[in-house]
Amino acid sequence: MKNLKTIRKSSLLTKVLFVDGQAGCGKTMFTPIISSFNRLEIFNYSSEIENICALNFLKKISYDAALSMIKIQLDLFLYETMMSRRANFRPTDVSSVFKNPNYMKYLDRLISKGDELVPGRIKKEKPILHFASHNLLAFSNPIFDSSKNKVFFIEIVRHPLYQLIQQTINYKKSSTISGSSRYFFIRIKYKNHQIPFRFVGNEKEYINCNAVEKAILDMNLVKKLTDNNKKNISRKNKNKIMTIPFELFALNPYPYIKKIESFLNTAVSKNTNNLLIEQNVPRKKISDGIPLDIYKRCGWKPPIKNFTERDELSLRRDFALKGKTRKSYMNILDKMSYQYEKKYLGEIL
């Protein structure tokens, strides 16, 4: 059995888009907008695929098994989405079909014939499967290799100070029993602790950090892992990755929308402009988001009148200082902030 290889030759998948990024990067603003593009399915989440990639990273699963499982999961997601088995009908969720302008399509699928008719519909309609994923690009090699020329990533990046509060809140919640039980991603054991798999090799440092420091450590680690993996991805796949800074998209989305149309070989629909308006895009100020309950739970607050963009960033840096963040981690945060501003925000700040 040692030399046995798993395989899946057939495939239903036509194309899949992962909108990926760190917690707090702005995926929930972006994914509803792109769901309005022609042939894009409503966005969904796939902890299954993320966990397979995590197990591959930890060498807890063979590479051929990882590829086979991912290929099966992508086909299964598409197959079930075409019958609304994977559709979310909870009205208040950001991923709800009722938040999508094409919600009637998912209601029609719910009562239409499916099963053996689905492959033919997929071939005719050429739907683009659509996921919002978390820190996945850093570990994405099995996804690219499982479905060559069908996998596309849009990486959403954002100033680390705008991600800091949400990630800190996440770490505080994950330290509770209820919060830990709602964390559905691979963890590793270290002494009496369970910690996110990506901190393998950094376990001791992780457990000695407070919530703010863990957030800073996490942002820095994920950025390094992602940047390294993007460099190692084959030249053939490099044109399958697009990076979009949240701030630049929020202030002026139209150049990026044109790029996305070309990137995915699709086009905006009659609903796209309405989704931009709903997300308050374009906006005059980066922090001027919409007051959704989920954003408020993640630490969002409306911008302060007369505050400049630099003032808003300073306010978020003060959050780290008030969290008793040690100097070494403040230095990491400041370095990440400087590098991000230099690369993306030179004309804004």
Protein Blocks (a to p, Z undefined) as FASTA:
>chain_A
ZZpccddfbdfbfbdcdddddehilpmmmmmmmmmpghiacddddfklmmmmmmmmnopa
cfklmmmmmmmmmmmmmmmmmnopmpcfbfkbmkbmklpfklmmmmmmmmmcehjlmmmm
mmmnopacddddehklmmmmmmmmmmghkaccddddddfklmmmmmmmmmmmmmpmklmm
mpccdcddehjaccdfklgoilmmmmmpcfklmmmmmmmmmmmmmmmmmmmpcfklmmmc
ccddfklmmmommlmmmmmmmmnopaddfklmmmmmmnopacfbfklccfdfklmmnopa
cddehiafklmmmmmmmmmmmnopafklmmmmmmmmmmmmmmmmmmmZZ
